[in-house]
C-alpha cells in the first residue's frame, strides 16, 4: 500500500527561450520583438566595452615589479 503524493501546485515546465510575436505561448523567457533585439544589442555592446576597458587598463596600469 505505497501511495505516492503528487504535488498539484507544480506547473508544467515547458519554458522556451524565445517566443514569436504572434505565438500564443505562456511559458517563455524572451519575446522576439524589436525591444528585445535592441536591449540585447545594448547589453552586448556594454559588455564588450567593459572587457576592452579592463584589458586596456591592465596594459597601461600594469605593475613593472618582478618577483625575486
Buried (B, 14 or more C-beta within 10 A) or exposed (E): EEEEEEEEEEEEEEEEEEBEEEEEEEEBEEEEEEEBEEEEEEEEEEEEEEEEEEEEEEEEEEEEEEEE
